[in-house]
């Protein structure tokens, strides 16, 4: 690991240890949103690369290149290429992903079955499931009061346990 990265990681680890439970939950949520945004950018790059390739053989090499240079195993690299290809035919799903309304995991699942005819329905269903999951999590005692306050700030009412 690069010395600058190691120093930044140690500093961040030390400062995170000083944060309250509520602040840590906020930080974790922020990083999850950033990870989804990065995944979206990765998908855009895959789409751009594939658009510039001339033959089907070249396009098949995209997953192999991604595995070699991106640090993914070949199965995960193929999955990323599959998602990128599917999104080229699903503009509403792409827009929801770009706006951060859906996580990468939700997009991956939706692209397995989505068509132009059912895209809107699947997006709405995924958004309802995500909101219901937040509501259930807010009602759990795992995170205590800090988690409940975070969810309430996000507009999700906690269910009584």
DSSP file (Angstrom, degrees, kcal/mol; ACC not computed):
  #  RESIDUE AA STRUCTURE BP1 BP2  ACC     N-H-->O    O-->H-N    N-H-->O    O-->H-N    TCO  KAPPA ALPHA  PHI   PSI    X-CA   Y-CA   Z-CA
    1    1 A X              0   0    0      0, 0.0     5,-0.0     0, 0.0     0, 0.0   0.000 360.0 360.0 360.0 136.2    0.0    0.0    0.0
    2    2 A X     >  -     0   0    0      1,-0.1     4,-2.8     4,-0.0     5,-0.2  -0.299 360.0-123.8 -58.8 142.0    1.3    3.5   -0.9
    3    3 A X  H  > S+     0   0    0      1,-0.2     4,-2.6     2,-0.2     5,-0.2   0.884 111.1  51.1 -59.5 -41.3    2.5    5.4    2.1
    4    4 A X  H  > S+     0   0    0      2,-0.2     4,-2.5     1,-0.2    -1,-0.2   0.903 112.3  46.8 -64.0 -40.5    0.1    8.4    1.5
    5    5 A X  H  > S+     0   0    0      2,-0.2     4,-2.8     1,-0.2    -2,-0.2   0.919 112.0  50.5 -66.6 -43.0   -2.8    6.0    1.2
    6    6 A X  H  X S+     0   0    0     -4,-2.8     4,-2.5     2,-0.2    -2,-0.2   0.904 112.2  47.3 -61.4 -41.5   -1.7    4.2    4.4
    7    7 A X  H  X S+     0   0    0     -4,-2.6     4,-2.7     2,-0.2    -2,-0.2   0.925 113.2  47.6 -65.5 -44.7   -1.4    7.5    6.3
    8    8 A X  H  X S+     0   0    0     -4,-2.5     4,-2.9     2,-0.2    -2,-0.2   0.901 112.7  49.8 -63.2 -40.4   -4.8    8.7    5.0
    9    9 A X  H  X S+     0   0    0     -4,-2.8     4,-2.9     2,-0.2    -2,-0.2   0.926 112.1  46.9 -64.8 -44.7   -6.4    5.4    5.9
   10   10 A X  H  X S+     0   0    0     -4,-2.5     4,-2.6     2,-0.2    -2,-0.2   0.920 113.8  48.4 -63.1 -42.6   -4.9    5.5    9.4
   11   11 A X  H  X S+     0   0    0     -4,-2.7     4,-2.7     2,-0.2    -2,-0.2   0.931 113.4  46.8 -63.3 -45.0   -6.0    9.1    9.9
   12   12 A X  H  X S+     0   0    0     -4,-2.9     4,-2.6     2,-0.2    -2,-0.2   0.904 112.1  50.8 -63.4 -40.8   -9.5    8.3    8.7
   13   13 A X  H  X S+     0   0    0     -4,-2.9     4,-1.7     2,-0.2    -2,-0.2   0.918 112.0  47.5 -62.2 -43.1   -9.7    5.2   10.9
   14   14 A X  H  X S+     0   0    0     -4,-2.6     4,-0.6     1,-0.2    -2,-0.2   0.922 114.4  45.4 -64.3 -43.9   -8.6    7.3   13.9
   15   15 A X  H >< S+     0   0    0     -4,-2.7     3,-0.8     1,-0.2     4,-0.4   0.857 109.6  55.4 -70.5 -33.4  -11.1   10.0   13.2
   16   16 A X  H >< S+     0   0    0     -4,-2.6     3,-1.3     1,-0.2    -1,-0.2   0.869 100.2  60.2 -65.1 -34.7  -13.9    7.6   12.5
   17   17 A X  H 3< S+     0   0    0     -4,-1.7    -1,-0.2     1,-0.3    -2,-0.2   0.754 102.6  53.8 -63.9 -22.3  -13.3    6.0   16.0
   18   18 A X  T << S+     0   0    0     -3,-0.8    -1,-0.3    -4,-0.6    -2,-0.2   0.578  89.1 101.4 -87.8  -9.9  -14.1    9.4   17.5
   19   19 A X  S <  S-     0   0    0     -3,-1.3     2,-0.0    -4,-0.4    -3,-0.0  -0.375  75.4-112.7 -77.3 153.5  -17.5    9.8   15.7
   20   20 A X     >  -     0   0    0      1,-0.1     4,-2.4    -2,-0.1     5,-0.2  -0.291  33.1-103.5 -73.5 167.5  -20.8    9.2   17.4
   21   21 A X  H  > S+     0   0    0      1,-0.2     4,-2.3     2,-0.2     5,-0.2   0.912 123.6  50.3 -58.7 -44.1  -23.0    6.3   16.4
   22   22 A X  H  > S+     0   0    0      1,-0.2     4,-2.2     2,-0.2    -1,-0.2   0.907 110.7  48.5 -62.5 -42.4  -25.3    8.7   14.5
   23   23 A X  H  > S+     0   0    0      2,-0.2     4,-2.4     1,-0.2    -1,-0.2   0.877 110.3  51.8 -66.8 -37.3  -22.3   10.3   12.7
   24   24 A X  H  X S+     0   0    0     -4,-2.4     4,-2.7     2,-0.2    -2,-0.2   0.895 108.8  50.6 -65.0 -39.9  -20.9    6.9   11.8
   25   25 A X  H  X S+     0   0    0     -4,-2.3     4,-2.4     2,-0.2    -2,-0.2   0.916 111.3  48.6 -63.2 -42.6  -24.3    5.8   10.3
   26   26 A X  H  X S+     0   0    0     -4,-2.2     4,-2.3     2,-0.2    -2,-0.2   0.916 112.3  48.9 -61.3 -43.3  -24.4    9.0    8.3
   27   27 A X  H  X S+     0   0    0     -4,-2.4     4,-2.2     2,-0.2    -2,-0.2   0.909 111.3  49.1 -64.5 -43.3  -20.8    8.4    7.1
   28   28 A X  H  X S+     0   0    0     -4,-2.7     4,-2.2     1,-0.2    -1,-0.2   0.916 111.1  49.9 -62.4 -44.0  -21.6    4.8    6.1
   29   29 A X  H  X S+     0   0    0     -4,-2.4     4,-2.1     1,-0.2    -2,-0.2   0.907 109.9  51.3 -60.9 -42.6  -24.7    5.9    4.2
   30   30 A X  H  X S+     0   0    0     -4,-2.3     4,-2.1     1,-0.2    -1,-0.2   0.904 110.2  48.6 -62.4 -42.5  -22.7    8.5    2.4
   31   31 A X  H  X S+     0   0    0     -4,-2.2     4,-2.5     2,-0.2    -1,-0.2   0.863 108.2  54.2 -68.5 -35.6  -20.1    6.0    1.3
   32   32 A X  H  X S+     0   0    0     -4,-2.2     4,-1.9     2,-0.2    -1,-0.2   0.916 109.5  47.9 -63.6 -42.0  -22.7    3.5    0.1
   33   33 A X  H  X S+     0   0    0     -4,-2.1     4,-2.1     1,-0.2    -2,-0.2   0.898 111.7  50.4 -64.6 -39.6  -24.2    6.3   -2.1
   34   34 A X  H  X S+     0   0    0     -4,-2.1     4,-2.4     2,-0.2    -2,-0.2   0.896 107.5  53.5 -64.5 -39.7  -20.7    7.1   -3.4
   35   35 A X  H  X S+     0   0    0     -4,-2.5     4,-2.3     1,-0.2    -1,-0.2   0.904 109.6  48.2 -62.4 -40.9  -20.0    3.4   -4.2
   36   36 A X  H  X S+     0   0    0     -4,-1.9     4,-2.1     2,-0.2    -1,-0.2   0.893 110.5  51.4 -66.0 -38.9  -23.3    3.3   -6.2
   37   37 A X  H  X S+     0   0    0     -4,-2.1     4,-2.0     2,-0.2    -2,-0.2   0.888 110.5  48.8 -64.6 -38.6  -22.3    6.4   -8.1
   38   38 A X  H  X S+     0   0    0     -4,-2.4     4,-2.3     2,-0.2    -2,-0.2   0.902 108.9  52.9 -67.3 -40.7  -18.9    4.9   -8.9
   39   39 A X  H  X S+     0   0    0     -4,-2.3     4,-2.2     1,-0.2    -2,-0.2   0.889 107.4  52.4 -60.5 -39.0  -20.5    1.7  -10.1
   40   40 A X  H  X S+     0   0    0     -4,-2.1     4,-2.2     1,-0.2    -1,-0.2   0.922 109.0  49.2 -62.2 -44.0  -22.7    3.9  -12.4
   41   41 A X  H  X S+     0   0    0     -4,-2.0     4,-2.2     1,-0.2    -2,-0.2   0.881 108.7  53.5 -63.4 -37.9  -19.6    5.6  -13.8
   42   42 A X  H  X S+     0   0    0     -4,-2.3     4,-2.3     2,-0.2    -1,-0.2   0.922 108.0  50.3 -60.8 -44.8  -18.0    2.1  -14.3
   43   43 A X  H  X S+     0   0    0     -4,-2.2     4,-2.6     1,-0.2    -2,-0.2   0.912 109.1  51.7 -60.8 -43.3  -21.1    1.0  -16.3
   44   44 A X  H  X S+     0   0    0     -4,-2.2     4,-2.5     1,-0.2    -1,-0.2   0.906 109.6  49.7 -60.8 -41.3  -20.8    4.2  -18.5
   45   45 A X  H  X S+     0   0    0     -4,-2.2     4,-2.7     2,-0.2    -1,-0.2   0.903 110.2  50.2 -64.8 -40.9  -17.2    3.5  -19.2
   46   46 A X  H  X S+     0   0    0     -4,-2.3     4,-2.7     2,-0.2    -2,-0.2   0.929 111.3  49.1 -62.2 -44.3  -18.0   -0.1  -20.2
   47   47 A X  H  X S+     0   0    0     -4,-2.6     4,-2.1     1,-0.2    -2,-0.2   0.916 112.0  48.8 -61.1 -42.9  -20.7    1.2  -22.5
   48   48 A X  H  X S+     0   0    0     -4,-2.5     4,-1.2     2,-0.2    -2,-0.2   0.912 111.6  48.7 -63.4 -43.6  -18.4    3.7  -24.1
   49   49 A X  H >X S+     0   0    0     -4,-2.7     4,-0.7     1,-0.2     3,-0.6   0.941 112.4  48.0 -61.6 -47.9  -15.6    1.1  -24.6
   50   50 A X  H >< S+     0   0    0     -4,-2.7     3,-0.6     1,-0.2    -1,-0.2   0.846 106.6  57.3 -63.9 -33.8  -18.1   -1.3  -26.2
   51   51 A X  H 3< S+     0   0    0     -4,-2.1    -1,-0.2     1,-0.2    -2,-0.2   0.802 108.6  47.9 -66.3 -27.8  -19.5    1.4  -28.5
   52   52 A X  H << S+     0   0    0     -4,-1.2    -1,-0.2    -3,-0.6     2,-0.2   0.560  90.4  97.8 -90.5  -9.1  -16.0    2.0  -29.8
   53   53 A X    <<  -     0   0    0     -4,-0.7     6,-0.0    -3,-0.6     3,-0.0  -0.575  61.6-152.3 -82.9 145.9  -15.1   -1.6  -30.5
   54   54 A X        +     0   0    0     -2,-0.2     2,-0.3     1,-0.0    -1,-0.1   0.836  65.7  36.8 -91.3 -34.9  -15.6   -2.9  -34.0
   55   55 A X  S  > S-     0   0    0      1,-0.1     4,-2.0     0, 0.0     5,-0.1  -0.768  75.4-115.9-122.5 164.9  -16.3   -6.6  -33.8
   56   56 A X  H  > S+     0   0    0     -2,-0.3     4,-2.1     1,-0.2     5,-0.2   0.855 117.0  57.2 -62.8 -35.1  -18.2   -9.0  -31.6
   57   57 A X  H  > S+     0   0    0      2,-0.2     4,-1.1     1,-0.2    -1,-0.2   0.910 106.0  49.3 -62.7 -41.5  -14.8  -10.6  -30.8
   58   58 A X  H >4 S+     0   0    0      1,-0.2     3,-0.6     2,-0.2     4,-0.4   0.917 110.3  50.9 -61.6 -43.0  -13.5   -7.3  -29.5
   59   59 A X  H >< S+     0   0    0     -4,-2.0     3,-1.2     1,-0.3     4,-0.5   0.851 104.7  56.6 -66.1 -33.8  -16.6   -6.8  -27.4
   60   60 A X  H 3X S+     0   0    0     -4,-2.1     4,-0.7     1,-0.3     3,-0.5   0.793 100.3  60.7 -65.6 -26.3  -16.2  -10.3  -25.9
   61   61 A X  H <X S+     0   0    0     -4,-1.1     4,-2.8    -3,-0.6    -1,-0.3   0.626  82.8  83.2 -75.8 -12.7  -12.7   -9.2  -24.8
   62   62 A X  H <> S+     0   0    0     -3,-1.2     4,-2.7    -4,-0.4    -1,-0.2   0.928  92.0  45.9 -58.0 -47.0  -14.2   -6.4  -22.6
   63   63 A X  H  > S+     0   0    0     -3,-0.5     4,-2.4    -4,-0.5    -1,-0.2   0.901 112.7  50.5 -64.3 -40.4  -14.9   -8.7  -19.7
   64   64 A X  H  X S+     0   0    0     -4,-0.7     4,-2.4     2,-0.2    -1,-0.2   0.920 112.1  47.2 -63.7 -42.9  -11.5  -10.3  -20.0
   65   65 A X  H  X S+     0   0    0     -4,-2.8     4,-3.2     1,-0.2     5,-0.5   0.930 111.8  50.7 -62.3 -45.0   -9.8   -6.8  -20.0
   66   66 A X  H  X S+     0   0    0     -4,-2.7     4,-1.9    -5,-0.2     6,-0.8   0.877 111.3  48.8 -61.6 -38.7  -12.0   -5.7  -17.0
   67   67 A X  H  X S+     0   0    0     -4,-2.4     4,-0.7    -5,-0.2    -1,-0.2   0.931 116.1  42.6 -66.4 -45.1  -11.0   -8.8  -15.1
   68   68 A X  H  < S+     0   0    0     -4,-2.4    -2,-0.2    -5,-0.2    -3,-0.2   0.933 129.8  23.7 -67.6 -46.7   -7.3   -8.4  -15.8
   69   69 A X  H  < S+     0   0    0     -4,-3.2    -3,-0.2    -5,-0.2    -2,-0.2   0.646 121.4  53.0 -99.2 -16.7   -7.0   -4.6  -15.3
   70   70 A X  H  < S-     0   0    0     -4,-1.9    -3,-0.2    -5,-0.5    -1,-0.1   0.471 101.5-120.0-100.7  -2.6   -9.9   -3.9  -13.0
   71   71 A X     <  +     0   0    0     -4,-0.7     2,-0.3     1,-0.3    -4,-0.2   0.683  69.2 130.8  74.9  16.7   -9.2   -6.5  -10.3
   72   72 A X        -     0   0    0     -6,-0.8    -1,-0.3    -5,-0.2     2,-0.1  -0.694  62.8-112.2 -97.5 153.3  -12.5   -8.4  -10.8
   73   73 A X     >  -     0   0    0     -2,-0.3     4,-2.4     1,-0.1     3,-0.3  -0.503  38.1-105.5 -76.1 161.8  -12.8  -12.1  -11.2
   74   74 A X  H  > S+     0   0    0      1,-0.2     4,-2.5     2,-0.2     5,-0.2   0.845 118.7  54.8 -60.8 -36.8  -14.0  -13.0  -14.7
   75   75 A X  H  > S+     0   0    0      2,-0.2     4,-1.9     1,-0.2    -1,-0.2   0.920 111.3  44.0 -62.7 -44.1  -17.5  -13.9  -13.6
   76   76 A X  H  > S+     0   0    0     -3,-0.3     4,-2.2     2,-0.2    -2,-0.2   0.880 112.1  53.5 -69.0 -37.5  -18.0  -10.4  -12.0
   77   77 A X  H  X S+     0   0    0     -4,-2.4     4,-2.0     1,-0.2    -2,-0.2   0.918 108.9  49.1 -62.4 -42.9  -16.5   -8.7  -15.0
   78   78 A X  H  X S+     0   0    0     -4,-2.5     4,-2.6     1,-0.2    -1,-0.2   0.890 109.2  53.3 -61.6 -39.4  -18.9  -10.5  -17.3
   79   79 A X  H  X S+     0   0    0     -4,-1.9     4,-2.4     2,-0.2    -2,-0.2   0.902 107.4  50.3 -64.1 -41.2  -21.8   -9.5  -15.0
   80   80 A X  H  X S+     0   0    0     -4,-2.2     4,-2.4     2,-0.2    -1,-0.2   0.902 111.9  47.9 -63.7 -40.7  -20.7   -5.8  -15.2
   81   81 A X  H  X S+     0   0    0     -4,-2.0     4,-2.5     2,-0.2    -2,-0.2   0.907 110.2  52.6 -65.8 -41.4  -20.6   -6.0  -19.0
   82   82 A X  H  X S+     0   0    0     -4,-2.6     4,-2.5     2,-0.2    -2,-0.2   0.919 110.6  47.4 -59.1 -44.9  -24.0   -7.7  -19.0
   83   83 A X  H  X S+     0   0    0     -4,-2.4     4,-2.6     2,-0.2    -2,-0.2   0.930 111.3  51.0 -62.5 -46.0  -25.5   -4.9  -16.9
   84   84 A X  H  X S+     0   0    0     -4,-2.4     4,-0.9     1,-0.2    -2,-0.2   0.911 112.3  46.6 -59.4 -43.2  -23.9   -2.3  -19.2
   85   85 A X  H >< S+     0   0    0     -4,-2.5     3,-0.6     1,-0.2     4,-0.4   0.913 112.1  50.1 -65.8 -42.7  -25.3   -3.9  -22.3
   86   86 A X  H >< S+     0   0    0     -4,-2.5     3,-1.7     1,-0.2     4,-0.2   0.903 105.2  57.2 -63.6 -40.4  -28.8   -4.3  -20.7
   87   87 A X  H >< S+     0   0    0     -4,-2.6     3,-1.1     1,-0.3     7,-0.2   0.738  91.0  70.8 -66.1 -21.4  -28.9   -0.6  -19.7
   88   88 A X  T << S+     0   0    0     -4,-0.9    -1,-0.3    -3,-0.6    -2,-0.2   0.742 106.6  39.7 -65.2 -19.4  -28.4    0.5  -23.3
   89   89 A X  T <  S+     0   0    0     -3,-1.7     2,-0.4    -4,-0.4    -1,-0.2   0.326 108.3  66.1-107.8   4.7  -31.9   -0.7  -23.9
   90   90 A X    <>  +     0   0    0     -3,-1.1     4,-2.3    -4,-0.2     5,-0.2  -0.689  53.3 168.0-129.7  77.9  -33.5    0.5  -20.6
   91   91 A X  H  > S+     0   0    0     -2,-0.4     4,-2.3     1,-0.2     5,-0.1   0.841  77.2  51.6 -65.8 -35.1  -33.4    4.3  -20.5
   92   92 A X  H  > S+     0   0    0      2,-0.2     4,-2.3     1,-0.2    -1,-0.2   0.916 111.9  46.9 -68.3 -41.0  -35.7    4.7  -17.5
   93   93 A X  H  > S+     0   0    0      2,-0.2     4,-2.4     1,-0.2    -2,-0.2   0.909 111.6  51.5 -65.2 -42.0  -33.6    2.3  -15.4
   94   94 A X  H  X S+     0   0    0     -4,-2.3     4,-2.5    -7,-0.2    -2,-0.2   0.918 110.7  48.4 -59.6 -44.1  -30.4    4.1  -16.5
   95   95 A X  H  X S+     0   0    0     -4,-2.3     4,-1.9     2,-0.2    -2,-0.2   0.903 111.1  49.6 -65.5 -41.3  -31.9    7.5  -15.5
   96   96 A X  H  <>S+     0   0    0     -4,-2.3     5,-2.3     2,-0.2     6,-0.8   0.897 112.6  48.1 -63.7 -40.1  -33.0    6.1  -12.1
   97   97 A X  H ><5S+     0   0    0     -4,-2.4     3,-1.2     1,-0.2    -2,-0.2   0.917 110.4  51.5 -64.9 -44.5  -29.6    4.7  -11.5
   98   98 A X  H 3<5S+     0   0    0     -4,-2.5    -2,-0.2     1,-0.3    -1,-0.2   0.849 108.8  51.0 -62.2 -35.5  -27.9    7.9  -12.5
   99   99 A X  T 3<5S-     0   0    0     -4,-1.9    -1,-0.3    -5,-0.2    -2,-0.2   0.518 115.4-115.7 -81.0  -4.6  -30.1    9.9  -10.1
  100  100 A X  T < 5S+     0   0    0     -3,-1.2    -3,-0.2    -4,-0.4    -2,-0.1   0.664  79.7 126.3  80.5  16.0  -29.2    7.6   -7.2
  101  101 A X  S   <S+     0   0    0     -5,-2.3     2,-0.4    -6,-0.2    -4,-0.2   0.724  72.8  37.8 -78.3 -21.5  -32.7    6.3   -6.8
  102  102 A X  S    S-     0   0    0     -6,-0.8    -2,-0.2    -9,-0.1     2,-0.1  -0.969  82.5-124.6-130.3 145.8  -31.6    2.7   -7.1
  103  103 A X     >  -     0   0    0     -2,-0.4     4,-2.4     1,-0.1     5,-0.2  -0.384  30.6-108.6 -80.6 165.1  -28.5    0.9   -5.9
  104  104 A X  H  > S+     0   0    0      1,-0.2     4,-2.8     2,-0.2     5,-0.2   0.896 121.2  55.2 -59.2 -40.6  -26.2   -1.0   -8.1
  105  105 A X  H  > S+     0   0    0      1,-0.2     4,-2.1     2,-0.2    -1,-0.2   0.912 108.4  47.4 -61.5 -42.9  -27.5   -4.2   -6.6
  106  106 A X  H  > S+     0   0    0      2,-0.2     4,-2.7     1,-0.2    -1,-0.2   0.919 112.2  49.8 -63.7 -42.8  -31.1   -3.3   -7.5
  107  107 A X  H  X S+     0   0    0     -4,-2.4     4,-2.6     1,-0.2    -2,-0.2   0.917 108.6  53.1 -62.4 -43.3  -30.1   -2.4  -11.0
  108  108 A X  H  X S+     0   0    0     -4,-2.8     4,-0.6     1,-0.2    -1,-0.2   0.933 112.3  44.6 -57.7 -46.4  -28.2   -5.7  -11.4
  109  109 A X  H >< S+     0   0    0     -4,-2.1     3,-1.0     1,-0.2     4,-0.5   0.921 113.2  49.9 -64.8 -43.9  -31.3   -7.6  -10.3
  110  110 A X  H >X S+     0   0    0     -4,-2.7     4,-2.2     1,-0.2     3,-1.5   0.886 102.4  60.9 -64.5 -38.9  -33.7   -5.6  -12.5
  111  111 A X  H 3< S+     0   0    0     -4,-2.6    -1,-0.2     1,-0.3    -2,-0.2   0.690  92.9  68.0 -65.6 -15.3  -31.5   -5.9  -15.6
  112  112 A X  T << S+     0   0    0     -3,-1.0    -1,-0.3    -4,-0.6    -2,-0.2   0.814 121.4  12.1 -71.0 -28.8  -32.0   -9.7  -15.5
  113  113 A X  T <4 S+     0   0    0     -3,-1.5    -2,-0.2    -4,-0.5    -1,-0.1   0.494  95.8 119.8-126.4  -7.5  -35.7   -9.5  -16.3
  114  114 A X     <  +     0   0    0     -4,-2.2     2,-0.3    -5,-0.1     5,-0.0  -0.326  30.0 171.3 -71.4 143.2  -36.4   -6.0  -17.5
  115  115 A X     >  -     0   0    0     -2,-0.1     4,-1.4   -25,-0.0     3,-0.2  -0.840  52.0 -95.4-133.3 173.2  -37.8   -5.2  -20.9
  116  116 A X  T  4 S+     0   0    0     -2,-0.3     4,-0.3     1,-0.2    -2,-0.0   0.815 124.9  52.6 -60.3 -28.4  -39.1   -2.0  -22.4
  117  117 A X  T  4 S+     0   0    0      1,-0.2    -1,-0.2     2,-0.1     4,-0.2   0.840 119.8  28.2 -79.0 -33.9  -42.6   -3.1  -21.4
  118  118 A X  T  > S+     0   0    0     -3,-0.2     4,-2.5     1,-0.1     5,-0.2   0.380  89.7 100.9-110.7   4.6  -42.0   -3.9  -17.7
  119  119 A X  H  X S+     0   0    0     -4,-1.4     4,-2.2     1,-0.2     5,-0.2   0.920  83.6  47.4 -56.5 -50.2  -39.1   -1.4  -16.9
  120  120 A X  H  > S+     0   0    0     -4,-0.3     4,-2.3     1,-0.2    -1,-0.2   0.906 112.9  49.6 -60.5 -43.8  -41.3    1.2  -15.3
  121  121 A X  H  > S+     0   0    0     -4,-0.2     4,-2.4     1,-0.2    -1,-0.2   0.922 111.1  48.6 -61.8 -46.0  -43.1   -1.4  -13.1
  122  122 A X  H  X S+     0   0    0     -4,-2.5     4,-2.4     2,-0.2    -1,-0.2   0.869 110.5  51.2 -65.7 -36.2  -39.8   -3.0  -11.9
  123  123 A X  H  X S+     0   0    0     -4,-2.2     4,-2.3    -5,-0.2    -1,-0.2   0.947 111.5  47.1 -64.0 -48.0  -38.3    0.4  -11.0
  124  124 A X  H  X S+     0   0    0     -4,-2.3     4,-2.2     1,-0.2    -2,-0.2   0.903 112.7  49.9 -60.9 -41.8  -41.4    1.4   -9.0
  125  125 A X  H  X S+     0   0    0     -4,-2.4     4,-2.5     1,-0.2    -1,-0.2   0.919 110.4  49.5 -63.7 -43.9  -41.3   -2.0   -7.2
  126  126 A X  H  X S+     0   0    0     -4,-2.4     4,-2.3     1,-0.2    -2,-0.2   0.890 110.4  50.6 -63.0 -39.3  -37.6   -1.7   -6.4
  127  127 A X  H  X S+     0   0    0     -4,-2.3     4,-2.1     2,-0.2    -1,-0.2   0.889 110.9  48.9 -66.9 -38.5  -38.1    1.7   -5.0
  128  128 A X  H  X S+     0   0    0     -4,-2.2     4,-2.5     2,-0.2    -2,-0.2   0.913 111.5  49.3 -65.6 -42.2  -41.0    0.5   -2.8
  129  129 A X  H  X S+     0   0    0     -4,-2.5     4,-2.4     2,-0.2    -2,-0.2   0.903 110.4  50.9 -63.8 -41.1  -39.0   -2.4   -1.5
  130  130 A X  H  X S+     0   0    0     -4,-2.3     4,-1.9     2,-0.2    -1,-0.2   0.919 111.9  46.6 -62.4 -44.3  -36.1   -0.1   -0.7
  131  131 A X  H  X S+     0   0    0     -4,-2.1     4,-2.1     2,-0.2    -2,-0.2   0.902 112.2  50.5 -65.7 -40.8  -38.3    2.3    1.2
  132  132 A X  H  X S+     0   0    0     -4,-2.5     4,-2.5     1,-0.2    -2,-0.2   0.887 108.6  52.9 -64.2 -38.4  -39.9   -0.6    3.1
  133  133 A X  H  X S+     0   0    0     -4,-2.4     4,-2.5     2,-0.2    -1,-0.2   0.893 108.6  49.6 -63.4 -40.0  -36.5   -2.0    4.0
  134  134 A X  H  X S+     0   0    0     -4,-1.9     4,-2.3     2,-0.2    -1,-0.2   0.911 110.5  50.5 -63.5 -41.8  -35.5    1.4    5.4
  135  135 A X  H  X S+     0   0    0     -4,-2.1     4,-1.2     2,-0.2    24,-0.9   0.922 111.6  47.0 -64.5 -43.6  -38.7    1.5    7.5
  136  136 A X  H  X S+     0   0    0     -4,-2.5     4,-0.8     1,-0.2     3,-0.5   0.926 112.4  50.3 -62.8 -43.6  -38.1   -2.0    8.9
  137  137 A X  H >< S+     0   0    0     -4,-2.5     3,-0.7     1,-0.2     6,-0.3   0.872 106.2  55.8 -63.2 -36.5  -34.5   -1.2    9.7
  138  138 A X  H 3< S+     0   0    0     -4,-2.3    -1,-0.2     1,-0.2    -2,-0.2   0.810 105.9  52.1 -66.6 -28.5  -35.5    2.0   11.5
  139  139 A X  H 3< S+     0   0    0     -4,-1.2    -1,-0.2    -3,-0.5    -2,-0.2   0.656  91.0  96.0 -82.2 -15.9  -37.8   -0.1   13.7
  140  140 A X  S << S-     0   0    0     -4,-0.8     3,-0.2    -3,-0.7     4,-0.2  -0.353  72.6-137.3 -73.7 155.8  -35.1   -2.5   14.7
  141  141 A X  S    S+     0   0    0      1,-0.2     3,-0.2     2,-0.1    -1,-0.1   0.416  81.0  97.7 -90.6   0.8  -33.1   -2.1   17.9
  142  142 A X  S    S+     0   0    0      1,-0.2    -1,-0.2    -5,-0.1    -4,-0.1   0.939  94.7  29.0 -56.9 -51.9  -29.8   -3.0   16.3
  143  143 A X  S >> S-     0   0    0     -6,-0.3     4,-0.9    -3,-0.2     3,-0.5   0.529 102.0-150.9 -89.3  -5.8  -28.7    0.6   15.7
  144  144 A X  H 3>  -     0   0    0      1,-0.2     4,-1.5    -3,-0.2     3,-0.3  -0.232  53.5 -29.8  69.1-160.1  -30.6    2.0   18.7
  145  145 A X  H 3> S+     0   0    0      1,-0.2     4,-2.5     2,-0.2    -1,-0.2   0.816 133.0  62.4 -64.2 -33.1  -31.9    5.6   18.8
  146  146 A X  H <> S+     0   0    0     -3,-0.5     4,-2.1     1,-0.2    -1,-0.2   0.927 105.0  46.9 -61.5 -44.0  -29.2    7.0   16.5
  147  147 A X  H  X S+     0   0    0     -4,-0.9     4,-2.4    -3,-0.3    -1,-0.2   0.908 111.0  52.3 -63.5 -41.4  -30.3    4.8   13.6
  148  148 A X  H  X S+     0   0    0     -4,-1.5     4,-2.3     1,-0.2    -1,-0.2   0.907 109.4  49.5 -61.0 -42.1  -33.9    5.8   14.2
  149  149 A X  H  X S+     0   0    0     -4,-2.5     4,-2.3     2,-0.2    -1,-0.2   0.893 109.5  51.8 -64.9 -39.4  -33.0    9.5   14.1
  150  150 A X  H  X S+     0   0    0     -4,-2.1     4,-1.5     2,-0.2    -2,-0.2   0.944 111.9  45.7 -62.9 -47.2  -31.1    9.0   10.9
  151  151 A X  H  <>S+     0   0    0     -4,-2.4     5,-2.7     1,-0.2    -1,-0.2   0.885 111.3  52.3 -64.9 -37.6  -34.1    7.3    9.2
  152  152 A X  H ><5S+     0   0    0     -4,-2.3     3,-1.4     1,-0.2    -1,-0.2   0.890 107.1  53.3 -64.6 -37.7  -36.5    9.9   10.5
  153  153 A X  H 3<5S+     0   0    0     -4,-2.3    -1,-0.2     1,-0.3    -2,-0.2   0.833 105.8  54.3 -63.2 -31.8  -34.2   12.6    9.1
  154  154 A X  T 3<5S-     0   0    0     -4,-1.5    -1,-0.3     2,-0.2    -2,-0.2   0.442 125.6-104.7 -82.4   0.8  -34.5   10.8    5.7
  155  155 A X  T < 5S+     0   0    0     -3,-1.4     2,-0.6     1,-0.2    -3,-0.2   0.648  80.1 129.1  88.7  15.7  -38.3   10.9    5.9
  156  156 A X      < -     0   0    0     -5,-2.7     2,-0.3    -6,-0.1    -1,-0.2  -0.920  52.9-138.8-107.2 117.1  -38.8    7.3    6.9
  157  157 A X        -     0   0    0     -2,-0.6     2,-0.2    -3,-0.1   -18,-0.1  -0.556  21.5-122.8 -75.4 133.9  -41.1    6.8    9.9
  158  158 A X        -     0   0    0     -2,-0.3     2,-0.2   -20,-0.1   -22,-0.1  -0.544  18.5-127.8 -78.0 137.9  -39.9    4.1   12.2
  159  159 A X        -     0   0    0    -24,-0.9     2,-0.3    -2,-0.2    -1,-0.1  -0.589  31.0-106.4 -79.5 146.6  -42.2    1.2   13.0
  160  160 A X              0   0    0     -2,-0.2   -21,-0.1     1,-0.1    -1,-0.1  -0.588 360.0 360.0 -75.9 132.8  -42.7    0.5   16.7
  161  161 A X              0   0    0     -2,-0.3    -1,-0.1   -22,-0.1   -20,-0.1   0.456 360.0 360.0 -85.5 360.0  -40.9   -2.6   17.8
